[in-house]
Amino acid sequence: MDLDVAHLSSLSSSLRELTERVTALADGLQGSPRANVAADLFDVERNLKAASRRLAALVAKLD
């Protein structure tokens, strides 16, 4: 199976958009009674950002 750089690039964009949505949710919960959920979402955000950086690096290497 050949690597499809365009497909990987599209996945990278989707991952960035998902990260933005998670961040917005976490920001909205900060300082609320659900602040514990916000903390977990910020942890998810950090992991998504790490995944996004790795995928972007892979796309750059293949491009």
N, C-alpha and C positions, 0 to 999 in steps of 0.2 A: 504494500500500500504506500503510495507516494504521499509525502507530507504536503498538504495544501496550505500554503502560507496565508492565502486570503481567508481561509476558514479559521485558522488560528488567530489571525488579526481580528476577525469578527468576534471570536470568543473573548479575546482580550478586551475589546470594547464593551461587550456585554458584562464582563466581570467588573469593569470600572463603573458601569451604570448600577450594577447590583450593590457595589460598595457604597456608592453615593446614597442609595435608598436606605441601606442599613444605617449609615451615619446619620441621615435625617431622622430616622426612627429613634436612634439612641439620643440624639440631641433633644428631641421632643420629650423624652422621658426623664432627662436629667432634672434633678431637684423635685421630682414628683414622688408620690408614694411607691412608684415602680422603679425607683432609681437602681435597684438591684438588677432589673432587667436591662437597664441602660448600660450598666457595667458589663454585663454579659455580651451585649450587642457591640460594645466598643472592642471587646476581645475578638469577636467575629470580624469586625472591621479590620483589626490589625492583621488577622490571618488572611483575609481577602486581599488586602494590600500587598502582603508578601507574595501571595499566589499571582497577583497581577504583575508584580515586578518580574517574577520568574518567567511568566508567559511572555511578557514584553521582551525580555532578554532573549528568549528562544526565537521569537519572531525576528528580532533584529539580526540574530546570528544566521538565520536561514534566508533572510531577504537579500 
